[in-house]
């Protein structure tokens, strides 16, 4: 429908506004935010239309400035009131107290005896960790009862108690051909885990075919299933790794978490995330991040890994498996 063009004046939304501090004109909230403060709005002499527009600009400016309130350059460049400058300094002081530093700085950190600093990505919390014991290896058959008795006696001699955390990645006997020895279902059920752990946490890596068998093992030895975790597999380029599967391509592996007895003095509740995102390496090799997961859930405990391989040997852990290079008692 055609009509007569009206001759109303065009309103420019980017109208330049004068600042009472420096008498300069600004047309963006980024330029105006460090000059127009809430306490000075009443002193701005503008018509009603301009005052409403100024109010919107100041609101946006304050919102943007709060996002950058921790930036040190605002301390000297922003024309804030003294109490606002104190807020900025208090935030910076609080960040340093929590161990958060921006840029290259030389700092002094007080740590406890027998503790050392470790590097943590993204989160800089709990930056100290107990110095672990040297790796301990037991090379032998996991179905040999004498090996379990030897490991239990060694643990009692070293620590005066049995292991708090036991993690195992069983060599399941499945239909797929595997490049290592496997154990039968009955051999797995008969493993005397009660010799090395009286109470504590048990972690078992499972596949879909053997999940019910693992749950049967847990109940047989007096454990209670309390949670589960997942390893989301990635490629070297950071994409999701597609593995083998009958109906779908499996992109993750799961592990069951079980407990035995009272574990309040062992577990640090609500801290460890049960999803591990890490790239795939060698066949059946689990990610290094699982040890960080155990350390976060059960910090500084006595740890035993069953079905261990040479790449699993590390400080703070006792490794037990038939593929280890040597045995240290």
Phi, psi and omega in degrees: 000127181270146179210175181281132180291127178282157183247040178286149180292146179274128180266125179270114181293338181265040181297136181282131181248144180273144178261136181288343181281308188244000180060027175256162181260140179226147181236001178232146178295334178295324179280333186269343192294329182275000183244324182265109182254157182301325182289344182255004181296321183296333182275353181284120183267090180228155173296169185302318180295315179293328181292321178295319179294321178296323180297319178294318181295318181294321178298316177296320181296317179296322179295318179292322183291326178295329177293334181245025185293339181271000182284126186292336183291341180286343182296322184262337185262330182282138176267070181265165174286158183304323181293329177289322177296324178295326177297317179298314181294323178295321178295318178295320180294321179293322179296317179295325178295326179274003178083025180252116182237141179248124181084181180282121179218152174258116185233158175245126182238129179269126180236164182283163177294144182066024175240158179220159179279143175229157179272129179235131180279145175066291183270128178249069177231150183052058187280005176246149179215144183295142177291119186281163175283165178294155179298144177239130183237140173230110179266122180176178182281130182288348177266001181273117182297323182296328178293319178296320178295322179294318180294318180297317180294321178296320179295319179294322180292325183279314190245348181080007178202169180277181187287143178273327182231131175236124178239135180221142174241081189301146174277078185299142175267100182242181184291333182288141177286130184239149183275023179212167181289145179240168178240153179282168180297319181291322177297323178293317181294331184271002180296127186278069182292339179295343179287332185253350181215120178270320173207152180149204185250137177239129179239124182234122172284134185229157168246164185302324183292333188245014181294315179296325178295318178296320178294325176294320177297319181298313181291323182298323184261016172083021178264166177231125179289125185242338183194179175212161179226172185217141172250110176275117187276137177237158172275178179294336179271001177092005178271164180290130180275128180261116180261203182271149176189155183280305180269323180226164175277117185284127183248008183208165172232151182243157172223145181264139177248124180230159179230159177221120181078194179276123184241021182297329179272001181251317187266137170260101191290151171063027181246315186277132175278134186271010175242121179252125179248111185205155181285159177276141177239240181287169181297130178066007179277124181276158185290152177296334184295343180293331178287326173294324177298315179295318180296325180285324180281319181231079187291134171059044180254175178272115190245139177232133176244124179259149187066034183284154177236171184305325181285351179272347184292130181199167181294143178083001182234146168257125184253135182225121180182167182268001180251007179288156185284315184214173183240130177234130180251000000 
